[in-house]
């Protein structure tokens, strides 16, 4: 079976928390994570950017670096990278077969034993890193932290980016509850560093959880002051967190000097985060905190230019909170449903959108929304796509290959 077809058969939207299946699979695979120094990063917003900057700096320092992130924007292969290169089709197929052979109970045992899509993906990443003999791996938590599949690995350093209200139906509806779930990645004796730009409620919970886990606790500087490749004022906080985590890695024996930290942060790339492709700004903002960062960044990056916003959300996201922030910041909203079974139909919230932005269009596809927004932006406005990483991935694929539009 084609690798992507097999992965799709694992029901990508299914979520079953717990580490038992991953622990069993890792043992069957011979613990590919054994002796692998890992930086483990959790958080609500900014964790992917933090991972990208940390991985870039480690590469500059001469390490062979594995990077595992989620979700992907266009192709699954983006999730598993070695030295900035996504896993090849051949390597992906090999790793899939490796996991299937090692874990026959995954396909032939009780349904409760079946690995989820994310668990299987995490195993693929670790198997590939072992095969490629990486020196260090940077792992991004998928959802939460305590029961996330990545938490089966023992890291050298843990980091937590900004925490906000997201996935409340799974993680809790207070910052305290969500912070404690994220802090589930803290381990006894393993240094933990958190972003300074935390709500006091979240910071207090993180500090308390670190003490309970007997994990040395650090708070990163507020902002990185040096050159920065990733755009937007909020990235200075993510860069400061990456720098603090890298310094802790250096102390733990994964050597990376200050000049290498600075160079990595100055060179890091992370698609879909205030990224400009084909004259369109793509940003992965998919919760109110991310929307707030986007609304603050756009007038800084594009002063005086109106915004045509292409916007789509999933049903489990706080679309009202995002529209409350983004609606007043843009000239027109172009609503559509991202290509996902969990997409929210624009008709369900068109009225709500008009409370925050007078001019609202609804489209039946991403290509139609982009065409309309681009036509409206001929007067010098900026077209921006946000609301869902699924939507950003759709738009990016279309913009990279305009013939698809």
C-alpha positions in Angstrom: 0.0 0.0 0.0 1.2 3.5 -0.8 2.6 5.2 2.4 0.1 8.0 2.3 -2.8 5.7 1.7 -1.7 3.6 4.7 -1.4 6.6 7.0 -4.8 7.8 5.9 -6.2 4.4 6.9 -5.2 5.2 10.5 -8.0 7.7 10.9 -6.0 10.9 11.2 -8.7 12.7 13.3 -9.0 10.0 15.9 -7.6 10.9 19.4 -7.0 8.3 22.1 -4.8 9.6 24.9 -2.4 7.3 26.8 1.2 6.2 26.5 0.8 2.5 26.9 0.6 1.7 23.1 3.6 3.9 22.3 5.7 2.5 25.1 4.9 -1.0 23.9 5.7 -0.1 20.3 9.0 1.6 21.2 10.0 -1.6 23.2 9.2 -3.7 20.2 11.3 -1.5 17.9 14.2 -1.8 20.3 13.8 1.7 21.8 15.1 3.8 18.8 15.0 6.8 21.2 17.6 5.2 23.5 20.6 7.5 24.1 19.0 10.1 21.8 19.3 13.6 23.3 15.9 15.2 22.9 14.6 18.8 23.3 10.9 18.4 24.0 8.7 21.4 23.3 5.1 21.9 24.4 2.8 25.0 24.4 -0.3 26.5 22.8 1.3 29.1 20.4 4.8 29.3 19.1 6.1 25.8 19.9 6.6 25.0 16.2 8.6 28.2 15.6 10.6 27.6 18.8 11.4 24.1 17.5 12.4 25.4 14.1 14.8 28.0 15.6 16.4 25.5 18.0 16.9 22.9 15.2 18.5 25.6 12.9 20.9 26.6 15.6 21.9 23.0 16.4 22.6 22.4 12.7 24.8 25.5 12.6 26.7 24.0 15.6 27.5 21.0 13.4 25.0 18.5 14.8 22.9 16.1 12.7 19.4 17.2 13.8 16.1 15.4 13.7 13.0 17.6 13.8 9.5 16.2 14.5 6.6 18.6 14.2 2.8 18.5 13.4 0.6 19.1 11.7 2.0 19.2 8.2 1.0 21.9 5.8 1.1 20.1 2.4 2.7 16.7 2.8 3.1 14.3 5.7 6.8 14.1 5.0 7.3 17.6 6.4 6.7 16.3 9.9 9.9 14.2 10.0 13.0 16.1 8.9 16.8 15.4 9.2 19.0 18.5 8.8 16.1 20.4 7.3 15.2 17.7 4.7 11.8 16.0 4.9 11.8 12.2 5.0 11.9 10.7 1.5 9.0 8.5 0.1 11.3 5.5 0.2 12.4 6.1 3.8 8.9 6.7 4.9 7.7 3.4 3.3 10.6 1.6 5.0 9.8 3.0 8.4 6.1 2.1 8.0 6.9 -1.5 7.3 9.4 -1.5 10.2 6.7 -0.4 12.6 4.1 -2.8 11.2 6.4 -5.8 11.4 7.5 -4.9 15.0 3.9 -4.3 16.2 1.6 -7.0 14.7 -0.9 -6.4 17.4 -1.4 -2.9 15.9 -3.3 -4.4 12.9 -4.3 -7.9 14.2 -5.0 -7.4 17.9 -7.8 -5.9 19.9 -9.1 -2.5 18.4 -8.1 -0.8 21.6 -4.5 -1.7 20.9 -4.4 -0.1 17.5 -2.0 2.8 17.2 -3.5 6.2 16.4 -2.3 8.2 13.4 -0.3 10.5 15.6 1.2 7.6 17.7 2.2 5.9 14.5 3.7 9.1 13.1 5.7 9.6 16.2 7.1 6.1 16.0 8.0 6.7 12.3 9.9 9.9 13.3 11.9 8.1 16.0 12.7 5.1 13.8 13.9 7.4 11.0 16.1 9.4 13.4 17.6 6.2 14.7 18.3 5.0 11.2 19.8 8.3 10.2 21.9 8.4 13.4 21.0 11.9 14.3 23.0 13.6 17.1 20.0 15.3 18.7 16.2 15.5 18.1 13.8 18.3 18.6 10.2 17.0 19.3 7.1 19.1 19.2 4.2 17.9 21.3 1.1 17.2 19.2 -1.6 17.9 21.8 -1.4 18.7 25.5 1.7 17.1 26.9 1.1 14.7 29.7 -0.6 12.0 27.6 0.8 13.0 24.2 2.7 10.2 22.3 5.9 12.2 22.3 6.0 12.1 26.1 7.1 8.5 26.0 10.6 9.8 25.3 13.0 10.9 28.1 14.3 14.3 27.0 17.5 16.2 28.0 15.6 19.6 28.2 11.9 20.5 28.1 10.4 23.8 27.0 6.9 25.3 27.1 5.9 28.2 24.8 3.0 30.6 25.4 -0.1 29.0 26.8 -3.6 30.0 25.8 -7.1 28.6 25.7 -7.2 25.9 22.9 -8.4 22.3 22.8 -10.4 23.2 25.9 -12.8 20.2 25.4 -9.7 17.9 25.8 -7.3 19.8 28.1 -9.6 21.9 30.3 -11.2 25.3 30.1 -8.8 27.3 32.3 -5.3 28.4 31.8 -4.3 26.6 35.0 -5.7 23.2 33.8 -4.1 23.6 30.3 -0.8 24.6 31.8 -0.7 21.5 34.0 -1.4 19.3 31.0 1.5 21.0 29.1 3.7 20.6 32.1 3.2 16.9 32.0 6.3 16.8 29.8 8.4 17.9 32.8 10.7 15.1 34.2 12.6 14.5 37.4 16.0 16.2 37.1 15.4 17.4 33.6 15.7 21.2 33.2 12.5 22.9 32.1 12.3 26.4 30.6 9.1 28.3 29.8 8.4 31.5 27.8 8.2 34.6 29.9 5.1 35.9 28.1 2.7 33.8 30.2 -0.5 34.7 31.9 0.3 34.7 35.7 -2.2 31.8 36.2 -0.4 29.7 33.7 3.1 30.6 34.9 2.1 29.8 38.5 0.8 26.4 37.4 4.0 25.7 35.4 6.2 26.6 38.3 4.2 24.4 40.7 4.3 21.4 38.3 8.0 21.8 37.9 8.5 21.6 41.6 6.2 18.6 41.9 8.2 16.8 39.1 11.5 17.9 40.8 12.5 19.5 37.5 14.9 22.5 37.6 12.7 25.5 36.5 13.8 28.4 34.3 11.9 31.4 32.8 13.3 32.6 29.4 14.1 36.2 28.7 11.2 38.3 27.5 12.5 39.0 24.0 15.4 38.1 21.7 17.3 41.2 20.8 19.3 40.0 17.8 18.5 39.4 14.2 15.5 37.3 13.6 14.4 35.5 10.4 10.8 34.7 11.4 8.5 37.7 11.1 6.2 39.3 13.7 6.9 40.9 17.1 5.7 37.7 18.9 8.6 35.7 17.4 11.1 37.6 19.7 9.5 35.8 22.6 9.7 32.4 20.8 13.4 33.1 19.9 14.2 33.9 23.5 12.7 30.6 24.6 14.6 28.7 21.9 17.9 30.5 23.0 17.2 29.6 26.7 16.5 25.9 25.7 19.7 25.8 23.6 21.8 27.1 26.5 20.4 24.3 28.7 21.2 21.8 26.0 24.7 23.1 25.9 25.1 22.6 29.7 23.8 19.1 29.2 26.5 18.3 26.7 24.8 19.0 23.4 27.3 21.7 22.5 25.9 24.9 20.9 27.6 28.3 21.4 26.1 31.7 21.6 27.2 32.7 18.1 25.6 29.5 16.7 22.4 30.2 18.7 22.3 33.7 17.1 23.0 32.4 13.6 20.4 29.7 13.8 17.7 32.2 15.0 18.7 34.6 12.3 18.4 31.9 9.6 15.5 29.7 10.7 12.6 29.2 8.3 9.1 28.0 9.3 6.5 27.8 6.6 3.0 29.2 7.2 4.0 31.6 9.9 3.7 35.1 8.6 5.2 33.6 5.4 4.7 35.5 2.2 4.2 33.2 -0.9 3.1 34.6 -4.2 2.3 38.0 -2.7 0.0 36.4 -0.1 0.7 36.3 3.7 0.1 32.8 5.2 -0.2 32.5 9.0 -1.1 29.5 11.1 -3.1 31.6 13.7 -5.9 29.2 14.8 -6.9 30.4 18.2 -7.5 33.8 19.8 -4.0 34.2 21.1 -2.6 33.4 17.6 -5.1 35.8 16.1 -4.0 38.5 18.5 -0.4 38.1 17.5 -1.3 38.2 13.8 -3.5 41.3 14.2 -0.5 43.1 16.0 2.0 41.9 13.4 0.2 42.9 10.2 0.3 46.7 10.7 3.9 46.5 11.7 4.9 44.5 8.6 2.5 46.3 6.2 1.9 49.8 7.6 -1.1 51.6 6.1 -2.1 48.8 3.8 -5.7 47.3 4.2 -6.1 43.6 4.7 -8.2 41.1 2.7 -8.4 38.1 5.0 -9.2 34.6 3.7 -10.5 32.8 6.8 -11.6 29.3 7.6 -11.8 27.3 10.9 -12.4 23.9 12.3 -15.4 23.2 14.5 -13.4 22.7 17.7 -11.8 26.1 17.4 -12.9 29.4 19.0 -13.9 31.1 15.8 -15.8 33.8 17.7 -12.7 34.8 19.7 -10.6 34.9 16.5 -13.1 37.0 14.6 -13.4 39.4 17.6 -9.7 40.1 17.2 -9.2 39.9 13.4 -12.5 41.3 12.1 -11.8 44.9 13.1 -8.2 44.6 11.8 -9.2 43.8 8.2 -11.1 45.4 5.4 -12.9 42.3 4.1 -13.4 38.7 5.3 -13.4 35.9 2.7 -14.9 32.9 4.5 -14.6 29.3 3.4 -14.5 25.8 4.9 -11.0 24.3 5.1 -10.6 20.9 3.4 -11.2 18.8 6.6 -14.0 16.6 8.0 -13.9 18.9 11.0 -14.4 22.2 9.0 -17.0 24.7 10.2 -19.4 25.8 7.4 -19.1 29.5 6.7 -22.9 29.8 6.7 -22.9 28.9 10.4 -21.0 32.0 11.4 -21.4 34.5 8.5 -23.7 36.6 10.7 -21.3 36.6 13.6 -18.5 37.6 11.2 -20.5 40.7 10.1 -20.7 41.9 13.7 -16.9 42.4 13.5 -16.3 43.3 9.8 -18.9 45.0 7.6 -17.8 43.3 4.3 -18.0 39.5 4.4 -17.9 37.1 1.4 -18.4 33.4 1.4 -16.7 31.0 -1.1 -16.9 27.4 -1.9 -13.2 26.7 -2.3 -9.8 28.0 -1.3 -8.9 28.8 -4.9 -12.1 30.9 -5.3 -11.5 32.8 -2.1 -7.9 33.5 -3.1 -8.9 34.7 -6.6 -11.5 37.1 -5.1 -9.2 38.4 -2.4 -6.4 39.0 -4.9 -8.8 40.9 -7.2 -9.9 43.1 -4.3 -6.3 43.7 -3.3 -5.3 45.3 -6.6 -5.4 48.7 -4.9 -2.4 47.8 -2.9 -4.1 45.8 -0.1 -2.5 42.7 1.4 -4.1 39.3 1.1 -3.7 37.2 4.2 -4.8 33.6 4.9 -5.4 32.4 8.5 -7.8 30.6 10.9 -6.5 27.0 10.3 -3.3 25.3 9.5 -5.2 23.0 7.2 -6.4 26.1 5.3 -2.9 27.6 5.2 -1.6 24.3 3.8 -4.3 24.4 1.1 -3.5 27.9 0.2 0.3 27.3 0.2 -0.1 24.4 -2.2 -2.2 26.6 -4.6 0.2 29.5 -4.4 3.3 27.4 -5.0 1.6 25.9 -8.1 -0.7 28.7 -9.4 -1.8 26.3 -12.2 -3.9 24.5 -9.6 -6.0 27.7 -9.1 
